[in-house]
Each structure stands twice: as structure tokens, then as C-alpha cells.
Amino acid sequence: MWADVGADDPAGHAASDRALWEQAAGGDVAAFGELFGRHAGAVWNYAYRLTGSWSVAEDLTSSTFLTAWRRLGDVTLVNDSARPWLYTVTSNVARREQRRLSRFTGALSRLPRGGVVRDHAEDVAGQVDAGRRLRVVLDAVATLPRAERRAVELCLMGGLSTAEASAVLEITEASVRARISRARSRLRGLLQDTALNALTTEELS
């Protein structure tokens, strides 16, 4: 499928997100499929961390890539990576659909009650318990000042580097780190260390 890209790249390196984005904007559906394959898992994880709901995360992932497809021609990628922009779209869509988060609490009443293999029931219960812990974290994050909350969403919840976050937020890396530091202090006053650590997807020096 990617013979043309390989021919232009004798070293065998994979095409950059920017190159794939430009190909997709020109009508190359396969290039967009490659972008989807690279980032769909990360976008889903980010959406789940924002919402605490598996089903909502799936909906947000679909909405994010539909938006990407529609805006291929008028979006400039940050640092040759599509992920910061995709995360920004995901967080924006999540805010517009926060009412749907109530679906998570409704899931507690829909757990299987009979005729279910024990191991499966225990697995479901474990997932729900993890979701409840995440909900506690999300509620704490929601209390942060907006500037700190955005830095937390991008870096601690989304796993972006401070360089990528600074480009998205249009502030310096030092400012991103300062916001993360202040947010950590606030969150530690609300959460147990284990809950806070569950948020962190990369170590920020």
C-alpha cells in the first residue's frame, strides 16, 4: 500500500504525519487510514481519561477523526505530529458532550446479575471499579483553574511532551511545567498519591 512512500524514502523510514496529512488532503484515503492507525489508540485512551467512559471514548474517537477528515485542507500540524491537534479536538468535543458522562453511572445498574461466568463477572467488576477511581480523579481535575487543567489534560492525561503542549497552548515550555507543578500540588490536596500517579503517563522533569 505504501510502495510510493517507500520509493521516495530509500532509507525505509515511515512517512511523517505531515506527509501523510498532505497526501490525505489531496484525496489519498490510504494515507488517512495510516494516520488513523497510528493515533486512534492514543486518542481513545485520552478520551477515556477525559470521560471515564468506554462507550463515550469510542464516540469521541469517531468524532475526532471525522473532524480531522473534514478539516484536512485547513489544518497545520504541530511539530510534524498529528497527535497534539487530535487531542485538542477530542477535548473540545468532550466538553460539548459532558452530559453523556452520566452514561457511566448508569452502567452500574446494567451489570450482569445471573447466568454469567464468574471470571467474566469479576473482570467487569474490576473495570467498573477502575472507572470509579478515574471518575474521582476527573472530578478533581475539573476543579483546577482552566490554564492548569488544560496542561494536565494534555501532558498528564494525554501524554504529550511539554514541547508539544507549549505549541498547542501557545505558551513557553517553562510555563507548561509551572502549570503542571501547580496542578500537581492542588491535586495532591484532593487525591491519594496512588490516584494521582494513575494520571501520569510520562515523567516530567
MODELLER restraints for C-alpha pairs under 7 A, 6 or more apart:
rsr = mdl.restraints
at = mdl.atoms
rsr.add(forms.Gaussian(group=physical.xy_distance, feature=features.Distance(at['CA:5:A'], at['CA:15:A']), mean=6.64, stdev=0.5))
rsr.add(forms.Gaussian(group=physical.xy_distance, feature=features.Distance(at['CA:6:A'], at['CA:12:A']), mean=5.86, stdev=0.5))
rsr.add(forms.Gaussian(group=physical.xy_distance, feature=features.Distance(at['CA:16:A'], at['CA:80:A']), mean=6.81, stdev=0.5))
rsr.add(forms.Gaussian(group=physical.xy_distance, feature=features.Distance(at['CA:17:A'], at['CA:35:A']), mean=6.83, stdev=0.5))
rsr.add(forms.Gaussian(group=physical.xy_distance, feature=features.Distance(at['CA:17:A'], at['CA:80:A']), mean=5.88, stdev=0.5))
rsr.add(forms.Gaussian(group=physical.xy_distance, feature=features.Distance(at['CA:17:A'], at['CA:81:A']), mean=5.41, stdev=0.5))
rsr.add(forms.Gaussian(group=physical.xy_distance, feature=features.Distance(at['CA:17:A'], at['CA:82:A']), mean=5.97, stdev=0.5))
rsr.add(forms.Gaussian(group=physical.xy_distance, feature=features.Distance(at['CA:18:A'], at['CA:77:A']), mean=6.57, stdev=0.5))
rsr.add(forms.Gaussian(group=physical.xy_distance, feature=features.Distance(at['CA:18:A'], at['CA:80:A']), mean=5.07, stdev=0.5))
rsr.add(forms.Gaussian(group=physical.xy_distance, feature=features.Distance(at['CA:18:A'], at['CA:81:A']), mean=6.66, stdev=0.5))
rsr.add(forms.Gaussian(group=physical.xy_distance, feature=features.Distance(at['CA:20:A'], at['CA:31:A']), mean=5.18, stdev=0.5))
rsr.add(forms.Gaussian(group=physical.xy_distance, feature=features.Distance(at['CA:20:A'], at['CA:32:A']), mean=6.78, stdev=0.5))
rsr.add(forms.Gaussian(group=physical.xy_distance, feature=features.Distance(at['CA:20:A'], at['CA:35:A']), mean=6.92, stdev=0.5))
rsr.add(forms.Gaussian(group=physical.xy_distance, feature=features.Distance(at['CA:21:A'], at['CA:32:A']), mean=6.86, stdev=0.5))
rsr.add(forms.Gaussian(group=physical.xy_distance, feature=features.Distance(at['CA:21:A'], at['CA:72:A']), mean=6.79, stdev=0.5))
rsr.add(forms.Gaussian(group=physical.xy_distance, feature=features.Distance(at['CA:23:A'], at['CA:31:A']), mean=6.13, stdev=0.5))
rsr.add(forms.Gaussian(group=physical.xy_distance, feature=features.Distance(at['CA:24:A'], at['CA:31:A']), mean=5.27, stdev=0.5))
rsr.add(forms.Gaussian(group=physical.xy_distance, feature=features.Distance(at['CA:24:A'], at['CA:32:A']), mean=5.21, stdev=0.5))
rsr.add(forms.Gaussian(group=physical.xy_distance, feature=features.Distance(at['CA:25:A'], at['CA:72:A']), mean=5.04, stdev=0.5))
rsr.add(forms.Gaussian(group=physical.xy_distance, feature=features.Distance(at['CA:25:A'], at['CA:73:A']), mean=5.36, stdev=0.5))
rsr.add(forms.Gaussian(group=physical.xy_distance, feature=features.Distance(at['CA:39:A'], at['CA:83:A']), mean=6.74, stdev=0.5))
rsr.add(forms.Gaussian(group=physical.xy_distance, feature=features.Distance(at['CA:40:A'], at['CA:61:A']), mean=6.91, stdev=0.5))
rsr.add(forms.Gaussian(group=physical.xy_distance, feature=features.Distance(at['CA:43:A'], at['CA:61:A']), mean=6.09, stdev=0.5))
rsr.add(forms.Gaussian(group=physical.xy_distance, feature=features.Distance(at['CA:43:A'], at['CA:87:A']), mean=6.61, stdev=0.5))
rsr.add(forms.Gaussian(group=physical.xy_distance, feature=features.Distance(at['CA:44:A'], at['CA:57:A']), mean=5.55, stdev=0.5))
rsr.add(forms.Gaussian(group=physical.xy_distance, feature=features.Distance(at['CA:44:A'], at['CA:58:A']), mean=6.39, stdev=0.5))
rsr.add(forms.Gaussian(group=physical.xy_distance, feature=features.Distance(at['CA:44:A'], at['CA:61:A']), mean=5.55, stdev=0.5))
rsr.add(forms.Gaussian(group=physical.xy_distance, feature=features.Distance(at['CA:46:A'], at['CA:157:A']), mean=6.37, stdev=0.5))
rsr.add(forms.Gaussian(group=physical.xy_distance, feature=features.Distance(at['CA:46:A'], at['CA:158:A']), mean=5.19, stdev=0.5))
rsr.add(forms.Gaussian(group=physical.xy_distance, feature=features.Distance(at['CA:47:A'], at['CA:57:A']), mean=4.77, stdev=0.5))
rsr.add(forms.Gaussian(group=physical.xy_distance, feature=features.Distance(at['CA:47:A'], at['CA:60:A']), mean=6.45, stdev=0.5))
rsr.add(forms.Gaussian(group=physical.xy_distance, feature=features.Distance(at['CA:47:A'], at['CA:90:A']), mean=6.57, stdev=0.5))
rsr.add(forms.Gaussian(group=physical.xy_distance, feature=features.Distance(at['CA:48:A'], at['CA:54:A']), mean=6.09, stdev=0.5))
rsr.add(forms.Gaussian(group=physical.xy_distance, feature=features.Distance(at['CA:48:A'], at['CA:57:A']), mean=4.89, stdev=0.5))
rsr.add(forms.Gaussian(group=physical.xy_distance, feature=features.Distance(at['CA:49:A'], at['CA:157:A']), mean=6.24, stdev=0.5))
rsr.add(forms.Gaussian(group=physical.xy_distance, feature=features.Distance(at['CA:50:A'], at['CA:138:A']), mean=6.86, stdev=0.5))
rsr.add(forms.Gaussian(group=physical.xy_distance, feature=features.Distance(at['CA:51:A'], at['CA:101:A']), mean=6.34, stdev=0.5))
rsr.add(forms.Gaussian(group=physical.xy_distance, feature=features.Distance(at['CA:52:A'], at['CA:131:A']), mean=5.66, stdev=0.5))
rsr.add(forms.Gaussian(group=physical.xy_distance, feature=features.Distance(at['CA:52:A'], at['CA:134:A']), mean=5.97, stdev=0.5))
rsr.add(forms.Gaussian(group=physical.xy_distance, feature=features.Distance(at['CA:52:A'], at['CA:135:A']), mean=5.74, stdev=0.5))
rsr.add(forms.Gaussian(group=physical.xy_distance, feature=features.Distance(at['CA:53:A'], at['CA:101:A']), mean=6.89, stdev=0.5))
rsr.add(forms.Gaussian(group=physical.xy_distance, feature=features.Distance(at['CA:53:A'], at['CA:104:A']), mean=5.59, stdev=0.5))
rsr.add(forms.Gaussian(group=physical.xy_distance, feature=features.Distance(at['CA:60:A'], at['CA:90:A']), mean=6.26, stdev=0.5))
rsr.add(forms.Gaussian(group=physical.xy_distance, feature=features.Distance(at['CA:60:A'], at['CA:93:A']), mean=6.78, stdev=0.5))
rsr.add(forms.Gaussian(group=physical.xy_distance, feature=features.Distance(at['CA:60:A'], at['CA:94:A']), mean=6.80, stdev=0.5))
rsr.add(forms.Gaussian(group=physical.xy_distance, feature=features.Distance(at['CA:64:A'], at['CA:86:A']), mean=6.57, stdev=0.5))
rsr.add(forms.Gaussian(group=physical.xy_distance, feature=features.Distance(at['CA:64:A'], at['CA:89:A']), mean=5.94, stdev=0.5))
rsr.add(forms.Gaussian(group=physical.xy_distance, feature=features.Distance(at['CA:64:A'], at['CA:90:A']), mean=5.60, stdev=0.5))
rsr.add(forms.Gaussian(group=physical.xy_distance, feature=features.Distance(at['CA:77:A'], at['CA:85:A']), mean=6.81, stdev=0.5))
rsr.add(forms.Gaussian(group=physical.xy_distance, feature=features.Distance(at['CA:78:A'], at['CA:84:A']), mean=6.83, stdev=0.5))
rsr.add(forms.Gaussian(group=physical.xy_distance, feature=features.Distance(at['CA:78:A'], at['CA:167:A']), mean=6.72, stdev=0.5))
rsr.add(forms.Gaussian(group=physical.xy_distance, feature=features.Distance(at['CA:84:A'], at['CA:164:A']), mean=6.48, stdev=0.5))
rsr.add(forms.Gaussian(group=physical.xy_distance, feature=features.Distance(at['CA:84:A'], at['CA:168:A']), mean=6.61, stdev=0.5))
rsr.add(forms.Gaussian(group=physical.xy_distance, feature=features.Distance(at['CA:137:A'], at['CA:195:A']), mean=6.72, stdev=0.5))
rsr.add(forms.Gaussian(group=physical.xy_distance, feature=features.Distance(at['CA:140:A'], at['CA:187:A']), mean=6.66, stdev=0.5))
rsr.add(forms.Gaussian(group=physical.xy_distance, feature=features.Distance(at['CA:140:A'], at['CA:190:A']), mean=6.66, stdev=0.5))
rsr.add(forms.Gaussian(group=physical.xy_distance, feature=features.Distance(at['CA:141:A'], at['CA:149:A']), mean=6.29, stdev=0.5))
rsr.add(forms.Gaussian(group=physical.xy_distance, feature=features.Distance(at['CA:144:A'], at['CA:183:A']), mean=6.94, stdev=0.5))
rsr.add(forms.Gaussian(group=physical.xy_distance, feature=features.Distance(at['CA:148:A'], at['CA:179:A']), mean=5.05, stdev=0.5))
rsr.add(forms.Gaussian(group=physical.xy_distance, feature=features.Distance(at['CA:148:A'], at['CA:180:A']), mean=6.47, stdev=0.5))
rsr.add(forms.Gaussian(group=physical.xy_distance, feature=features.Distance(at['CA:148:A'], at['CA:183:A']), mean=5.78, stdev=0.5))
rsr.add(forms.Gaussian(group=physical.xy_distance, feature=features.Distance(at['CA:151:A'], at['CA:176:A']), mean=6.31, stdev=0.5))
rsr.add(forms.Gaussian(group=physical.xy_distance, feature=features.Distance(at['CA:151:A'], at['CA:179:A']), mean=6.53, stdev=0.5))
rsr.add(forms.Gaussian(group=physical.xy_distance, feature=features.Distance(at['CA:151:A'], at['CA:180:A']), mean=6.21, stdev=0.5))
rsr.add(forms.Gaussian(group=physical.xy_distance, feature=features.Distance(at['CA:152:A'], at['CA:180:A']), mean=6.19, stdev=0.5))
rsr.add(forms.Gaussian(group=physical.xy_distance, feature=features.Distance(at['CA:154:A'], at['CA:160:A']), mean=5.72, stdev=0.5))
rsr.add(forms.Gaussian(group=physical.xy_distance, feature=features.Distance(at['CA:154:A'], at['CA:165:A']), mean=6.30, stdev=0.5))
rsr.add(forms.Gaussian(group=physical.xy_distance, feature=features.Distance(at['CA:155:A'], at['CA:161:A']), mean=6.20, stdev=0.5))
rsr.add(forms.Gaussian(group=physical.xy_distance, feature=features.Distance(at['CA:155:A'], at['CA:162:A']), mean=6.81, stdev=0.5))
rsr.add(forms.Gaussian(group=physical.xy_distance, feature=features.Distance(at['CA:155:A'], at['CA:165:A']), mean=6.85, stdev=0.5))
rsr.add(forms.Gaussian(group=physical.xy_distance, feature=features.Distance(at['CA:156:A'], at['CA:199:A']), mean=5.90, stdev=0.5))
rsr.add(forms.Gaussian(group=physical.xy_distance, feature=features.Distance(at['CA:156:A'], at['CA:200:A']), mean=4.75, stdev=0.5))
rsr.add(forms.Gaussian(group=physical.xy_distance, feature=features.Distance(at['CA:156:A'], at['CA:201:A']), mean=5.75, stdev=0.5))
rsr.add(forms.Gaussian(group=physical.xy_distance, feature=features.Distance(at['CA:156:A'], at['CA:202:A']), mean=6.95, stdev=0.5))
rsr.add(forms.Gaussian(group=physical.xy_distance, feature=features.Distance(at['CA:157:A'], at['CA:199:A']), mean=5.79, stdev=0.5))
rsr.add(forms.Gaussian(group=physical.xy_distance, feature=features.Distance(at['CA:157:A'], at['CA:200:A']), mean=6.48, stdev=0.5))
rsr.add(forms.Gaussian(group=physical.xy_distance, feature=features.Distance(at['CA:157:A'], at['CA:201:A']), mean=6.62, stdev=0.5))
rsr.add(forms.Gaussian(group=physical.xy_distance, feature=features.Distance(at['CA:159:A'], at['CA:201:A']), mean=5.33, stdev=0.5))
rsr.add(forms.Gaussian(group=physical.xy_distance, feature=features.Distance(at['CA:159:A'], at['CA:202:A']), mean=6.02, stdev=0.5))
rsr.add(forms.Gaussian(group=physical.xy_distance, feature=features.Distance(at['CA:162:A'], at['CA:173:A']), mean=5.62, stdev=0.5))
rsr.add(forms.Gaussian(group=physical.xy_distance, feature=features.Distance(at['CA:162:A'], at['CA:176:A']), mean=6.31, stdev=0.5))
rsr.add(forms.Gaussian(group=physical.xy_distance, feature=features.Distance(at['CA:163:A'], at['CA:173:A']), mean=5.84, stdev=0.5))
rsr.add(forms.Gaussian(group=physical.xy_distance, feature=features.Distance(at['CA:166:A'], at['CA:172:A']), mean=5.45, stdev=0.5))
rsr.add(forms.Gaussian(group=physical.xy_distance, feature=features.Distance(at['CA:166:A'], at['CA:173:A']), mean=5.31, stdev=0.5))
rsr.add(forms.Gaussian(group=physical.xy_distance, feature=features.Distance(at['CA:166:A'], at['CA:176:A']), mean=6.25, stdev=0.5))
